[in-house]
């Protein structure tokens, strides 16, 4: 795994995401309730604050929880909710240590199918169904991890030439298209909610 991603929109942070399976997993974990670039710049910020050039699952899992939360909360904060996200990152790393000897890439190295890989992602702390499918699509579309049936397992996020999620972002143009798609979804959800209310009256 050594590719250039364009998710943080910062060269050093994107370089880390492209070479570090754990950084990519943590970036995806952070990607909620904050802008995508902020989330995916997080792993680089954490590594820098730990005085390292990569994230280490064993080190993070064993870190004193309050100190790790403080590390994420230091301004500029790694996330809007640094305390709860610090806890989630530690839970993720503890799971990886327990089940994969701390090797994030072991999640997908021997996955026989997209379905198997999806179930492994679903088992990760902090990874729900949607997050797992998006990360599976990112692995397949940009990181060269393509077990049999990966597109089907990723659902709509696996569709080729779609602009639904971070899996489809390769630069500023695709970022704008994904943003536009998300705005459309939000508008549609808002409209559906509004029509539901009027129907209730």
C-alpha positions in Angstrom: 0.0 0.0 0.0 1.8 3.0 -1.2 -0.3 5.4 -3.3 -1.1 9.1 -3.2 -4.5 9.9 -1.8 -6.1 13.3 -1.9 -8.4 13.2 1.1 -6.8 15.6 3.5 -5.8 18.0 0.7 -2.4 18.4 2.5 0.6 16.6 0.9 2.2 15.2 4.1 -1.1 14.0 5.5 -2.2 12.5 2.2 1.2 10.8 1.8 0.8 9.1 5.3 -2.8 7.9 4.4 -1.4 6.3 1.2 1.3 4.3 2.9 -0.2 3.6 6.3 -3.2 1.2 6.6 -3.7 2.3 10.2 -3.7 6.0 9.2 -6.3 5.3 6.6 -8.5 3.4 9.0 -8.2 6.1 11.7 -9.0 8.8 9.1 -12.1 7.0 8.1 -13.1 6.6 11.8 -12.7 10.4 12.3 -14.8 11.2 9.2 -18.0 12.2 10.9 -19.5 15.5 12.0 -16.5 17.4 10.7 -15.3 18.3 7.1 -13.6 15.4 5.4 -10.2 17.2 5.0 -10.1 17.8 8.8 -10.9 14.2 9.5 -8.2 12.7 7.1 -5.6 15.2 8.3 -6.1 13.8 11.8 -3.8 10.7 11.6 -0.9 12.9 10.5 -1.5 15.4 13.3 -1.7 12.5 15.8 1.6 11.0 14.5 3.3 14.3 14.7 2.2 14.9 18.3 3.4 11.4 19.2 6.8 12.2 17.7 6.5 9.6 15.0 6.2 9.3 11.2 3.4 6.7 11.4 0.7 5.5 13.8 1.4 2.4 15.8 -1.6 0.4 17.0 0.3 -1.1 20.0 1.5 2.3 21.2 -1.9 3.9 20.8 -3.7 1.0 22.5 -1.4 1.2 25.5 -1.5 5.0 25.8 -2.8 6.5 29.0 -6.4 7.4 28.0 -6.5 10.9 29.5 -3.1 11.8 28.0 -4.3 10.5 24.6 -7.5 12.6 24.8 -5.4 15.6 25.7 -3.2 14.9 22.6 -6.2 15.1 20.3 -7.7 18.1 22.1 -4.5 20.2 21.8 -5.3 23.1 19.5 -5.9 22.8 16.6 -8.0 19.9 17.8 -8.0 16.7 15.8 -11.8 16.5 15.9 -14.8 18.5 17.1 -15.2 15.9 19.8 -11.6 15.0 20.7 -12.4 13.1 23.9 -14.9 10.7 22.5 -12.9 10.2 19.3 -9.7 9.6 21.3 -11.6 6.8 23.1 -12.8 5.3 19.8 -9.3 5.4 18.2 -7.9 3.6 21.2 -10.7 1.0 21.1 -10.0 0.5 17.4 -6.2 0.0 18.0 -6.9 -2.3 21.0 -9.1 -4.4 18.7 -6.4 -4.5 16.0 -3.8 -5.6 18.6 -6.1 -8.3 20.0 -7.2 -9.7 16.6 -4.5 -8.8 14.1 -1.4 -8.3 16.3 -1.7 -4.6 15.6 -1.3 -4.9 11.8 -4.2 -3.0 10.2 -3.3 -4.4 6.7 -4.0 -7.9 8.0 -7.7 -7.0 7.9 -7.6 -7.4 4.2 -4.4 -9.3 3.3 -6.1 -12.7 3.3 -9.7 -11.8 2.9 -11.1 -14.3 0.4 -14.1 -12.2 -0.7 -15.6 -8.7 -0.5 -18.2 -10.1 1.8 -15.6 -11.5 4.2 -13.7 -8.2 4.2 -16.9 -6.2 4.8 -17.8 -8.4 7.8 -14.2 -7.8 9.2 -14.7 -4.0 8.8 -18.1 -4.2 10.3 -16.6 -5.8 13.4 -14.2 -2.9 14.0 -15.1 -0.5 16.9 -16.6 2.7 15.5 -17.3 1.2 12.1 -21.0 1.0 11.1 -22.4 -0.5 8.0 -22.1 2.6 5.9 -18.5 3.5 7.0 -17.5 -0.1 6.3 -18.8 0.0 2.8 -17.2 3.3 2.1 -13.8 2.1 3.4 -14.2 -1.1 1.3 -14.8 1.0 -1.8 -11.8 3.2 -1.0 -9.6 0.0 -0.7 -10.9 -1.3 -4.0 -10.9 1.9 -6.0 -7.7 3.6 -4.8 -5.6 1.2 -2.7 -5.6 -1.9 -5.0 -7.3 -4.2 -2.5 -9.8 -6.0 -4.6 -11.0 -9.4 -3.3 -13.6 -11.1 -5.4 -17.0 -9.4 -5.2 -15.6 -6.2 -3.5 -17.8 -3.9 -5.6 -21.0 -5.8 -4.8 -20.1 -5.8 -1.1 -19.4 -2.1 -1.1 -22.9 -1.5 -2.5 -23.5 1.8 -4.3 -20.2 3.1 -3.0 -18.5 0.5 -5.2 -20.1 1.7 -8.4 -17.5 2.8 -11.0 -17.4 6.4 -12.0 -19.7 7.5 -9.2 -19.1 10.4 -6.9 -20.8 9.4 -3.6 -18.0 9.3 -1.0 -14.4 9.7 -0.1 -13.7 6.5 -2.1 -14.2 8.6 -5.3 -12.1 11.6 -4.4 -8.9 11.8 -6.4 -8.5 15.6 -6.5 -10.3 19.0 -6.4 -12.8 18.2 -9.3 -14.0 14.9 -7.8 -14.1 16.5 -4.3 -16.5 19.1 -5.7 -18.7 16.4 -7.3 -18.9 14.4 -4.1 -19.8 17.5 -2.1 -22.5 18.3 -4.7 -23.9 14.8 -4.4 -24.0 15.0 -0.6 -25.8 18.4 -0.8 -28.4 16.8 -3.1 -29.0 14.0 -0.6 -29.3 16.5 2.3 -31.8 18.6 0.3 -33.8 15.5 -0.7 -33.9 14.3 3.0 -35.0 17.8 4.1 -37.7 17.9 1.4 -39.0 14.4 2.4 -39.1 15.5 6.0 -41.0 18.6 5.1 -43.6 16.8 3.0 -44.0 14.2 5.8 -44.9 17.0 8.2 -47.4 18.6 5.9 -49.0 15.1 5.4 -49.3 14.6 9.1 -51.3 17.8 9.6 
